[in-house]
């Protein structure tokens, strides 16, 4: 088994089409098919079921894919480590990001890390929460940030930042007659919310709030970014639910933030995730440094009632 066999297998497994995989690898289809046959003979099992209409992985092929992806991830990390050393970094921290964490607070934190330990490279990767959890267990990441503390055994989830959860409302919308919007009134209108596959932790926190009303929300669209959510809100397409700082940072004109009425103002919480073991000295300093970037003080309804995307919230 050679590395070229694994590259060929990975291309076919991801494309599920031999012609597209060959084009991706810049080779002819016949040597690709031969490489897959050699790999199957070496492993003693069939990796693909191939017909004139489709190509799919066998059970053995799916299991093998998981291992091959880890092999290439490890190779990429080896390259990154060598490159970091070449560029003068003494070590590296691999940080995974999920769920659209507050950008202003995170950028302030990164600037502090660079100021205090410029010799440590921080390599960032954006992944869905389920991949972040898997990557932490498989030593692909040293630490992560996400909107969920439901991460299973073996991982610590520490709440580090909070952001007031508010309704993003288009300018001149009827709901702007409310200084605090009742949840039942909110649910009379279509909503644009996060994609549960990409923004899993955010979606869980939003659903906890929406379940307080005995009414199903009308979800007009699912999106993977706050920027697109704010664009749809500004266009009058739907209402959104997001952190107050996210609305400000979107810089989308025509969006006004209103708090929810009827219960204590909810917040979106950002969690730091890491394995439940003794951290390296560099990781311990990284985690300790987070306390220097505080959540903003709680905002009262009067402060939020006329907030729009042209105003500032201190991170």
KEPANU-632738 format. One record per atom (N, C-alpha, C): residue in three letters; x, z, y. Coordinates in steps of 0.05 Angstrom, whole numbers. Each point is the difference from the previous one (the first is absolute). Example, Ala and Ser with C-alpha at 12.3 -4.5 7.8 and 13.67 -1.06 7.14 Angstrom:
<atoms>
 type   east     up  north
  ALA    264    156   -114
  ALA    -18      0     24
  ALA     18      0     24
  SER     -7    -14     21
  SER     16      1     24
  SER    -15     14     22
</atoms>
This chain:
<atoms>
 type   east     up  north
  UNK     17      0    -24
  UNK    -17      0     24
  UNK     18      0     25
  UNK     -5    -19     17
  UNK     15     -2     25
  UNK    -18      4     24
  UNK     13      3     23
  UNK    -16      4     25
  UNK    -17    -24      6
  UNK      9    -24     -7
  UNK    -16    -24      5
  UNK    -26      1    -16
  UNK      1     11    -24
  UNK    -24      2    -16
  UNK    -21     18     14
  UNK     10     22     12
  UNK    -18     19     13
  UNK    -11    -13     26
  UNK     16    -16     14
  UNK    -10    -13     24
  UNK    -22    -20     -7
  UNK      4    -15    -22
  UNK    -20    -19     -9
  UNK    -25     14     -8
  UNK      3     21    -16
  UNK    -24     16     -9
  UNK    -15     10     24
  UNK     14     12     20
  UNK    -14     12     23
  UNK    -15    -21     16
  UNK     12    -24      3
  UNK    -14    -21     15
  UNK    -25     -9    -14
  UNK      1     -4    -26
  UNK    -24     -8    -15
  UNK    -21     22     -1
  UNK      9     25     -3
  UNK    -19     23     -1
  UNK    -14      3     27
  UNK     13     -6     22
  UNK    -13      4     26
  UNK    -16    -25      8
  UNK      8    -23     -8
  UNK    -15    -25      6
  UNK    -22     -6    -20
  UNK      5      9    -25
  UNK    -18     -7    -23
  UNK     -5    -30      0
  UNK     21    -15      5
  UNK     -1    -29      0
  UNK     28    -11     -2
  UNK      7    -15    -21
  UNK     27     -8     -5
  UNK     10    -19     21
  UNK    -17    -19      9
  UNK      9    -20     20
  UNK      6     14     26
  UNK    -17     18      9
  UNK      6     15     25
  UNK     24     17     -2
  UNK      3     13    -24
  UNK     24     17     -4
  UNK     26    -16      1
  UNK     -1    -24    -12
  UNK     24    -18      0
  UNK      6     -8     29
  UNK    -21     -7     15
  UNK      4     -8     28
  UNK     12     23     16
  UNK    -10     24     -5
  UNK     10     24     14
  UNK     30      5     -6
  UNK      8     -6    -25
  UNK     28      5     -8
  UNK     18    -24      5
  UNK    -13    -22     10
  UNK     15    -25      6
  UNK     13    -12    -26
  UNK    -14      1    -22
  UNK      9    -12    -24
  UNK    -22    -17    -12
  UNK      7    -16    -21
  UNK    -20    -15    -14
  UNK    -16     18    -18
  UNK    -24    -10     -9
  UNK    -17     17    -16
  UNK     11      3    -29
  UNK     14    -20    -10
  UNK     10      2    -28
  UNK     21     22     -3
  UNK     20      3     17
  UNK     19     23     -3
  UNK    -14     27      4
  UNK    -20      0     16
  UNK    -15     25      4
  UNK    -14      8    -26
  UNK    -14    -19    -12
  UNK    -13      5    -26
  UNK     20      8    -21
  UNK     23    -13      0
  UNK     21      7    -20
  UNK     10     28      4
  UNK      3      9     25
  UNK      9     27      6
  UNK    -20     21     -9
  UNK    -26     -6      4
  UNK    -21     19    -10
  UNK      0      1    -30
  UNK      4    -23    -13
  UNK      0      0    -30
  UNK     24     16    -10
  UNK     24     -3     13
  UNK     24     15     -8
  UNK     -5     30      3
  UNK    -13      7     22
  UNK     -5     29      5
  UNK    -20     11    -20
  UNK    -20    -15     -7
  UNK    -20      9    -20
  UNK     14      3    -28
  UNK     18    -19     -6
  UNK     14      2    -26
  UNK     18     25      0
  UNK     13      5     23
  UNK     18     24      1
  UNK    -16     25     -3
  UNK    -24      2     13
  UNK    -16     24     -2
  UNK    -16      2    -25
  UNK     -4    -23    -13
  UNK    -15      0    -25
  UNK    -30      2      4
  UNK    -10     -8     23
  UNK    -28      1      6
  UNK     -8    -21     20
  UNK    -26     -6      0
  UNK    -10    -20     19
  UNK     -7     14     27
  UNK      9    -11     22
  UNK     -4     12     26
  UNK    -23    -13     15
  UNK     -6    -25     -6
  UNK    -22    -15     14
  UNK    -18    -13    -20
  UNK    -25     -2      7
  UNK    -19    -17    -14
  UNK     -5    -24     18
  UNK      7    -23     -9
  UNK     -1    -24     16
  UNK    -18    -21    -12
  UNK    -19     -9     16
  UNK    -19    -21     -8
  UNK      2    -23     20
  UNK    -15    -21     -4
  UNK      0    -22     19
  UNK    -13      8     26
  UNK    -16     21      0
  UNK    -14      9     24
  UNK     12     24     15
  UNK     14     17    -15
  UNK     10     24     13
  UNK     24     12    -14
  UNK     13     18     14
  UNK     23     16    -11
  UNK     -5     29      6
  UNK      2     17    -20
  UNK     -4     28      4
  UNK     20     17    -16
  UNK      4     24     10
  UNK     19     18    -14
  UNK    -13     12    -24
  UNK     15      3    -22
  UNK     -9     16    -22
  UNK      3     30      7
  UNK     -9     17    -17
  UNK      4     29      5
  UNK     30      7      1
  UNK     15    -12    -18
  UNK     29      4      0
  UNK     12    -11     26
  UNK    -10    -23      9
  UNK     10    -12     24
  UNK     -5     18     25
  UNK    -24     12      1
  UNK     -6     18     22
  UNK     18     24      0
  UNK      5     12    -23
  UNK     18     22     -2
  UNK     29     -8      8
  UNK      8    -23     -8
  UNK     27    -10      6
  UNK      2     -5     30
  UNK    -21     -9     13
  UNK      0     -6     29
  UNK      6     25     16
  UNK    -12     23     -8
  UNK      5     25     14
  UNK     30      7      0
  UNK     13     -4    -23
  UNK     29      6     -2
  UNK     16    -20     16
  UNK     -7    -26     -1
  UNK     16    -20     14
  UNK     -2      4     30
  UNK    -24      8     10
  UNK     -2      5     29
  UNK     18     23      8
  UNK      2     21    -17
  UNK     18     22      7
  UNK     29     -9     -1
  UNK      7    -18    -18
  UNK     28    -10     -1
  UNK      7    -14     26
  UNK    -18    -17     10
  UNK      6    -15     24
  UNK     -1     19     25
  UNK    -17     20     -1
  UNK     -1     19     22
  UNK     27     15      1
  UNK     10      8    -23
  UNK     26     14     -1
  UNK     22    -18      9
  UNK      0    -25     -7
  UNK     20    -19      9
  UNK     -1     -3     31
  UNK    -24     -1     11
  UNK     -2     -3     29
  UNK     10     25     13
  UNK     -6     23    -11
  UNK     10     25     12
  UNK     30      1     -1
  UNK     12    -10    -22
  UNK     29     -1     -2
  UNK     12    -17     22
  UNK    -13    -23      5
  UNK      9    -18     21
  UNK     -2     13     27
  UNK    -23     14      4
  UNK     -5     13     26
  UNK     21     22      5
  UNK      7     15    -21
  UNK     19     22      3
  UNK     28    -11      7
  UNK      8    -22    -13
  UNK     25    -12      6
  UNK      0    -11     29
  UNK    -21    -12      8
  UNK     -3    -11     27
  UNK      1     23     20
  UNK    -13     22     -6
  UNK      0     23     18
  UNK     28     11      3
  UNK     15      2    -22
  UNK     28     10      1
  UNK     17    -19     16
  UNK     -4    -26     -3
  UNK     15    -20     15
  UNK     -5      2     30
  UNK    -25      8      7
  UNK     -7      2     28
  UNK      7     27     12
  UNK     13     17    -16
  UNK      9     25     11
  UNK    -17     25     -5
  UNK    -22     -4    -15
  UNK    -17     23     -7
  UNK     13     16    -23
  UNK     -2     26      1
  UNK     11     17    -21
  UNK    -19      4    -24
  UNK    -26     -1      6
  UNK    -20      3    -21
  UNK    -26    -13      9
  UNK    -20      2    -17
  UNK    -25    -14      6
  UNK    -24     17     -9
  UNK    -21     -1     15
  UNK    -26     12     -8
  UNK    -20    -22     -2
  UNK    -14     -1    -23
  UNK    -20    -20     -5
  UNK    -28     12      5
  UNK    -14    -11     21
  UNK    -25     12      9
  UNK    -23    -20     -4
  UNK    -20      9    -14
  UNK    -24    -17     -4
  UNK    -22      8     19
  UNK    -15    -20     10
  UNK    -21      5     19
  UNK    -26    -12    -10
  UNK    -22     15      2
  UNK    -26     -9     -9
  UNK    -21      8     20
  UNK    -22    -15      0
  UNK    -25      9     14
  UNK      1     -2     31
  UNK     20    -14     11
  UNK      0     -3     29
  UNK      4     26     15
  UNK     22     14     -5
  UNK      6     25     13
  UNK      3     -4     30
  UNK     -3     21     17
  UNK      1     -3     29
  UNK     27    -12      9
  UNK      0    -23     12
  UNK     25    -14      6
  UNK     16     14     21
  UNK    -13     10     21
  UNK     16     12     22
  UNK     14     25     -9
  UNK    -13     17    -16
  UNK     12     24    -10
  UNK     23     -6    -19
  UNK     -4    -20    -17
  UNK     21     -7    -19
  UNK     24    -12     14
  UNK     -5    -17     20
  UNK     23    -12     14
  UNK     16     21     15
  UNK    -14     20     11
  UNK     15     23     12
  UNK     16     15    -20
  UNK    -11      4    -24
  UNK     15     13    -21
  UNK     25    -16     -9
  UNK     -4    -26     -3
  UNK     23    -17     -8
  UNK     22      1     21
  UNK     -8     -1     25
  UNK     20      1     22
  UNK     16     26     -1
  UNK    -14     22     -7
  UNK     14     26     -2
  UNK     19      0    -24
  UNK     -8    -12    -22
  UNK     18     -2    -23
  UNK     25    -16      6
  UNK     -4    -22     14
  UNK     23    -17      8
  UNK     18     15     19
  UNK    -11     15     18
  UNK     16     15     19
  UNK     16     22    -13
  UNK    -12     15    -19
  UNK     14     23    -12
  UNK     18     -8    -23
  UNK     -7    -21    -16
  UNK     16     -8    -22
  UNK      2    -30     -1
  UNK     14    -13     18
  UNK      2    -29      1
  UNK     15    -12    -24
  UNK     14     17    -15
  UNK     15    -10    -23
  UNK    -18     -4    -25
  UNK    -25      9      1
  UNK    -18     -3    -22
  UNK    -20    -22      5
  UNK      0    -20    -17
  UNK    -18    -23      3
  UNK    -28      8    -11
  UNK    -21     -5     15
  UNK    -27      4     -9
  UNK    -13    -26     -7
  UNK     -5     -5    -25
  UNK    -12    -26     -9
  UNK    -29      4     -5
  UNK    -17    -15     15
  UNK    -29      3     -1
  UNK    -13    -21    -18
  UNK    -21      8    -15
  UNK    -15    -19    -16
  UNK    -30      7      3
  UNK    -16    -20      7
  UNK    -29      4      1
  UNK    -13     -7    -27
  UNK    -14     19    -12
  UNK    -12     -5    -26
  UNK    -27     14     -1
  UNK    -18     -9    -17
  UNK    -25     16     -5
  UNK      7     27    -12
  UNK    -18     19      3
  UNK      5     28     -8
  UNK      7      1    -30
  UNK    -14    -14    -17
  UNK      5      2    -29
  UNK     29    -10     -6
  UNK     10    -20     14
  UNK     27     -9     -4
  UNK     20     20     11
  UNK     -7     14     22
  UNK     18     20     11
  UNK      4     23    -20
  UNK    -23      9    -12
  UNK      2     22    -19
  UNK     16     -8    -24
  UNK     -5    -24    -10
  UNK     16    -10    -23
  UNK     29     -3      7
  UNK      6    -10     24
  UNK     28     -3      8
  UNK     15     26      4
  UNK    -15     21      9
  UNK     13     26      2
  UNK      8     11    -28
  UNK    -18     -4    -19
  UNK      6     10    -27
  UNK     23    -16    -13
  UNK      2    -26      7
  UNK     20    -17    -12
  UNK     26     -2     16
  UNK      3     17     20
  UNK     24      1     17
  UNK      4    -26     15
  UNK    -21    -13      8
  UNK      2    -23     18
  UNK      0      9     29
  UNK    -12     23      5
  UNK     -2     11     27
  UNK      9     30     -1
  UNK     11      9     22
  UNK      7     29      2
  UNK    -22     16     12
  UNK    -16    -12     17
  UNK    -21     14     15
  UNK    -20    -20     10
  UNK    -25      9      5
  UNK    -20    -18     10
  UNK    -19     13     19
  UNK    -15    -16     15
  UNK    -20      9     18
  UNK    -26    -14     -7
  UNK    -22     15     -2
  UNK    -26    -11     -7
  UNK    -22     17     12
  UNK    -25     -9     -3
  UNK    -23     14     10
  UNK    -14     16    -22
  UNK     12      4    -23
  UNK    -13     14    -22
  UNK     18     21    -12
  UNK    -13     23     -8
  UNK     15     20    -15
  UNK     -9      0    -29
  UNK    -16    -19     -8
  UNK     -8     -3    -28
  UNK     20    -18    -15
  UNK     22     13     -7
  UNK     23    -16    -10
  UNK      8      7    -28
  UNK    -14     17    -14
  UNK      6      7    -27
  UNK     22     20     -3
  UNK      7      6    -25
  UNK     21     20     -6
  UNK     28    -11      6
  UNK     17     18      7
  UNK     28     -7      4
  UNK      8     -8     28
  UNK    -20     -3     17
  UNK      5     -8     28
  UNK    -11     20     19
  UNK     16      8     20
  UNK     -8     18     21
  UNK    -13    -17     23
  UNK    -22      9     11
  UNK    -13    -13     22
  UNK     -3     21     22
  UNK     15     -4     22
  UNK      1     19     22
  UNK    -13    -13     25
  UNK    -21     13     11
  UNK    -12    -10     25
  UNK     19      2     23
  UNK      6    -22     13
  UNK     20      1     22
  UNK    -12     -7     27
  UNK    -19    -19      1
  UNK    -12     -8     26
  UNK    -30     -4     -3
  UNK    -14      6     22
  UNK    -29     -5      0
  UNK     -7    -17     25
  UNK    -22    -14     -2
  UNK     -9    -17     22
  UNK    -31      2      1
  UNK    -12      6     23
  UNK    -29      2      2
  UNK    -13    -26    -10
  UNK    -20      3    -18
  UNK    -15    -23    -10
  UNK    -22     -6     19
  UNK     -1    -25     11
  UNK    -20     -7     19
  UNK    -13    -27     -7
  UNK    -22     -6     14
  UNK    -13    -25     -4
  UNK     10    -20     20
  UNK      8    -23     -9
  UNK      8    -22     18
  UNK    -24    -17      6
  UNK     -8     -1     25
  UNK    -25    -13      8
  UNK      6    -23     19
  UNK    -14    -22     -3
  UNK      4    -22     20
  UNK    -11      8     27
  UNK     13     -9     21
  UNK    -10      5     27
  UNK    -29    -11      3
  UNK    -16     15     15
  UNK    -28     -8      5
  UNK    -18      2    -26
  UNK      9     16    -19
  UNK    -16      4    -24
  UNK    -21     22      5
  UNK    -24     -2    -12
  UNK    -21     20      4
  UNK      9     29     -6
  UNK     18      3    -19
  UNK      9     27     -8
  UNK     16     14     22
  UNK      9    -15     20
  UNK     16     13     21
  UNK    -17     17     18
  UNK    -26      0     -4
  UNK    -17     20     15
  UNK      5     28    -11
  UNK     12      3    -24
  UNK      7     26    -11
  UNK     28      7      7
  UNK      4     25     10
  UNK     27     10      3
  UNK     13      7    -27
  UNK    -17      9    -18
  UNK      8      5    -28
  UNK    -20    -14    -17
  UNK      8    -17    -18
  UNK    -18    -17    -15
  UNK    -10     14    -25
  UNK    -26      3     -4
  UNK    -10     12    -25
  UNK      6    -19    -23
  UNK      7     12    -23
  UNK      7    -16    -23
  UNK    -22    -18     -9
  UNK    -25     10      2
  UNK    -23    -17     -9
  UNK     -3    -24     19
  UNK      6      4     26
  UNK     -1    -23     18
  UNK     22    -20     -6
  UNK     24     10     -6
  UNK     22    -17     -7
  UNK     -7    -18    -24
  UNK    -13     12    -20
  UNK     -5    -15    -25
  UNK    -23    -20      3
  UNK    -12     -2     23
  UNK    -20    -21      5
  UNK     13    -27      5
  UNK     26      1      5
  UNK     15    -25      7
  UNK     21     -6    -21
  UNK      7    -26     -2
  UNK     21     -8    -20
  UNK     27     12      8
  UNK     16      5    -20
  UNK     26     12      4
  UNK     22    -18    -11
  UNK     23      1     12
  UNK     24    -13    -11
  UNK     19     23     -8
  UNK      7      1    -25
  UNK     16     22    -11
  UNK     24    -11    -15
  UNK     18     18     -9
  UNK     24     -9    -14
  UNK     -5    -10    -28
  UNK     18    -16     -9
  UNK     -1    -10    -28
  UNK      8     22    -19
  UNK    -16      8    -19
  UNK      7     23    -17
  UNK     24     -6    -18
  UNK      7    -25     -5
  UNK     24     -6    -16
  UNK     26      3     16
  UNK     -2     -5     26
  UNK     24      2     17
  UNK      1     26     16
  UNK    -24     10      9
  UNK     -2     24     17
  UNK    -14     22    -15
  UNK      9      6    -25
  UNK    -15     18    -18
  UNK     -4     27     12
  UNK     22     13     11
  UNK     -3     26     11
  UNK    -17      2     24
  UNK      2    -20     18
  UNK    -17     -2     23
  UNK    -29     -2     -8
  UNK     -6    -17    -20
  UNK    -28     -4     -9
  UNK    -11     26    -11
  UNK     16     15    -15
  UNK    -10     26    -11
  UNK     -8     19     22
  UNK     17      2     21
  UNK     -6     18     22
  UNK    -25     -9     15
  UNK     -4    -25      4
  UNK    -23    -11     14
  UNK    -25      5    -17
  UNK      2     -4    -26
  UNK    -24      4    -17
  UNK     -9     29      0
  UNK     18     19      2
  UNK     -8     28      1
  UNK    -17      5     24
  UNK      6    -13     23
  UNK    -16      3     24
  UNK    -27    -14     -3
  UNK      0    -24    -10
  UNK    -25    -15     -3
  UNK    -19     13    -19
  UNK     10     14    -21
  UNK    -18     13    -19
  UNK    -16     23     11
  UNK      7      8     24
  UNK    -15     22     13
  UNK    -28     -9      8
  UNK     -5    -26      1
  UNK    -26    -11      5
  UNK    -12    -11    -25
  UNK    -26      5     -4
  UNK    -14     -9    -24
  UNK     -9    -29      4
  UNK     20    -18      4
  UNK     -6    -27      7
  UNK     25    -17     -7
  UNK     -5    -23    -12
  UNK     22    -18     -7
  UNK      9    -16     24
  UNK     26     -1      5
  UNK     10    -16     23
  UNK     -3    -30     -5
  UNK     -4    -15     21
  UNK      0    -29     -2
  UNK     27    -10      7
  UNK     16     -8    -20
  UNK     27     -9      5
  UNK      1    -30      3
  UNK      7     -9     24
  UNK      0    -28      6
  UNK     26    -13     -9
  UNK     22     15      1
  UNK     26    -12     -6
  UNK     20     22     -9
  UNK     18     -7    -17
  UNK     22     17     -8
  UNK     26    -13     10
  UNK     17     15     13
  UNK     25    -11     11
  UNK     24     17     -9
  UNK     24    -11      3
  UNK     24     14     -8
  UNK     16     10     23
  UNK     -9     -5     25
  UNK     15     10     23
  UNK    -19     10     22
  UNK      9     19     16
  UNK    -15     10     22
  UNK     -3    -21     22
  UNK     21    -17      3
  UNK     -1    -21     20
  UNK    -24    -19     -5
  UNK     -4     -8    -25
  UNK    -22    -18     -6
  UNK    -27     15      4
  UNK     -1     26     -7
  UNK    -24     16      4
  UNK     -7      0     29
  UNK     19      5     18
  UNK     -5      2     28
  UNK     -8    -27     12
  UNK     11    -22    -11
  UNK     -7    -27      9
  UNK    -29     -5     -7
  UNK     -9      8    -24
  UNK    -28     -5     -7
  UNK    -19     18     16
  UNK      9     24      6
  UNK    -17     18     16
  UNK     -2    -12     29
  UNK     22     -8     11
  UNK      0    -11     27
  UNK    -18    -25      2
  UNK     -1    -15    -21
  UNK    -17    -24     -1
  UNK    -29      7     -4
  UNK     -7     25     -4
  UNK    -28      8     -5
  UNK     -9     -5    -28
  UNK     19     -5    -18
  UNK     -7     -6    -28
  UNK    -11     25    -15
  UNK     12     23      6
  UNK     -8     25    -14
  UNK     12     23     15
  UNK     -6     24    -10
  UNK     13     25      9
  UNK     22      7    -19
  UNK     20     15     10
  UNK     22      9    -17
  UNK      3     30      0
  UNK     15     10    -19
  UNK      7     28     -1
  UNK     31      1     -3
  UNK     13     14     18
  UNK     29      0      0
  UNK     10     25     15
  UNK     26      5     -2
  UNK     12     21     16
  UNK      1     -7     29
  UNK     -3     20     18
  UNK      0     -6     29
  UNK     25    -14      9
  UNK     23      9    -11
  UNK     25    -12      8
  UNK      3    -29     -9
  UNK    -13     -6    -23
  UNK      1    -28    -10
  UNK    -16    -18     18
  UNK    -22     10     12
  UNK    -16    -17     18
  UNK     17     -5     25
  UNK     13     20     10
  UNK     17     -4     24
  UNK     23    -19     -6
  UNK     13      3    -22
  UNK     23    -16     -7
  UNK     -7    -29     -6
  UNK    -25     -5     -6
  UNK     -8    -28     -6
  UNK      1    -17     25
  UNK     -4     12     23
  UNK      0    -15     26
  UNK    -21    -21      1
  UNK    -21      3    -15
  UNK    -22    -20      0
  UNK    -19      8     22
  UNK     -4    -18     19
  UNK    -19      6     22
  UNK    -29     -1    -10
  UNK    -17     14     13
  UNK    -28     -1     -7
  UNK     -8     18    -23
  UNK     17     20     -6
  UNK     -6     19    -21
  UNK      0     28     12
  UNK    -21     15     -5
  UNK     -3     27     11
  UNK     -2     20    -24
  UNK     13     23      2
  UNK     -1     20    -21
  UNK    -21     21      7
  UNK    -15      7    -20
  UNK    -20     22      3
  UNK      3     19    -24
  UNK      0     26      4
  UNK      0     19    -22
  UNK    -27      1    -14
  UNK      0      9    -25
  UNK    -25      4    -15
  UNK    -13     26      8
  UNK    -27      1     -1
  UNK    -15     24      7
  UNK     -9     13    -26
  UNK     -8     26      3
  UNK    -13     13    -22
  UNK     17     18    -16
  UNK     27     -2      1
  UNK     18     17    -15
  UNK     27      0     14
  UNK     17     19     -9
  UNK     27      2     11
  UNK     14    -27     -2
  UNK     14     -7     22
  UNK     13    -26      1
  UNK     19     -4    -24
  UNK     -5    -20    -16
  UNK     17     -6    -24
  UNK     27    -12      9
  UNK     19      2    -17
  UNK     26    -11      6
  UNK     10    -17    -24
  UNK     17    -19      6
  UNK     14    -15    -21
  UNK     27     14     -3
  UNK      7      7    -25
  UNK     24     14     -5
  UNK     21    -18    -14
  UNK     24      2     10
  UNK     23    -15    -13
  UNK     16     20    -16
  UNK      6     -7    -25
  UNK     14     17    -18
  UNK     28    -12     -6
  UNK     19     18     -4
  UNK     26     -8    -10
  UNK      0      5    -30
  UNK      9    -20    -15
  UNK      0      1    -29
  UNK     28     -1    -11
  UNK      7     18    -19
  UNK     26     -1    -13
  UNK     -2     13    -27
  UNK     19     -5    -17
  UNK      0     12    -26
  UNK      3     30      2
  UNK    -13     14    -19
  UNK      1     30      0
  UNK     26      9    -14
  UNK     22     -5     14
  UNK     26      9    -11
  UNK     18      6     24
  UNK     24      9     -5
  UNK     18      7     21
  UNK      9    -25     14
  UNK     -4     -3     26
  UNK      8    -25     14
  UNK     30      0      5
  UNK     10    -24      5
  UNK     28     -3      9
  UNK      2     13     28
  UNK     25      5      8
  UNK      4     12     26
  UNK    -11    -19     22
  UNK      5    -26     -3
  UNK    -10    -19     21
  UNK    -30      0      1
  UNK    -13      1    -23
  UNK    -29      0     -1
  UNK    -11     26     12
  UNK     13     22     -7
  UNK     -9     26     11
  UNK      1      0     31
  UNK     21    -11     11
  UNK      2     -2     29
  UNK    -21    -18     12
  UNK     -6    -22    -14
  UNK    -20    -19      8
  UNK    -27     13      1
  UNK     -7     15    -21
  UNK    -26     14     -1
  UNK     -2     22     22
  UNK     22     15      3
  UNK      0     21     20
  UNK     -4    -11     28
  UNK     10    -24      5
  UNK     -1    -12     27
  UNK    -28     -7      8
  UNK    -18     -4    -20
  UNK    -28     -8      6
  UNK    -14     21     18
  UNK      7     26     -4
  UNK    -13     21     15
  UNK      5     -3     30
  UNK     21    -15      8
  UNK      6     -4     28
  UNK    -20    -20     13
  UNK    -14    -15    -17
  UNK    -20    -20     11
  UNK    -27     12     -6
  UNK    -11     15     19
  UNK    -25     14     -4
  UNK    -24    -19      3
  UNK    -22      7    -13
  UNK    -25    -13      6
  UNK     -8      7     28
  UNK    -15    -19     14
  UNK     -9      6     26
  UNK    -21     23      0
  UNK     -3     15     21
  UNK    -20     21      1
  UNK    -28    -12     -4
  UNK    -18     15    -12
  UNK    -27     -9     -4
  UNK    -13     -9     26
  UNK    -14    -22     -1
  UNK    -13    -10     24
  UNK    -29      8      0
  UNK    -10      9     22
  UNK    -28      8      1
  UNK    -17    -25      6
  UNK    -26      1     -5
  UNK    -18    -23      4
  UNK      2    -12     27
  UNK      3     16     21
  UNK      1    -11     27
  UNK     25    -18      3
  UNK     22      7    -12
  UNK     24    -16      2
  UNK     -3    -27    -14
  UNK    -15      0    -22
  UNK     -4    -24    -15
  UNK    -23    -18      9
  UNK    -18     11     15
  UNK    -25    -14      5
  UNK      4    -26     15
  UNK     21     -1     17
  UNK      4    -25     15
  UNK     27    -12     -6
  UNK     11      6    -23
  UNK     25    -11     -8
  UNK     -3    -29     -8
  UNK     17    -18     10
  UNK      0    -27     -9
  UNK     29     -8     -6
  UNK      3    -24     -9
  UNK     26     -9    -10
  UNK     21     -4     22
  UNK     -7      4     25
  UNK     20     -3     21
  UNK     12     26      8
  UNK    -11     23    -11
  UNK     10     26      7
  UNK     20     10    -21
  UNK     14     22      7
  UNK     21     10    -16
  UNK     -7     27    -13
  UNK      9      3    -25
  UNK     -1     26    -14
  UNK     29      6     -7
  UNK      9     23      7
  UNK     27      8     -6
  UNK      3      3    -30
  UNK     21    -11    -12
  UNK      4      3    -28
  UNK     10     28     -7
</atoms>
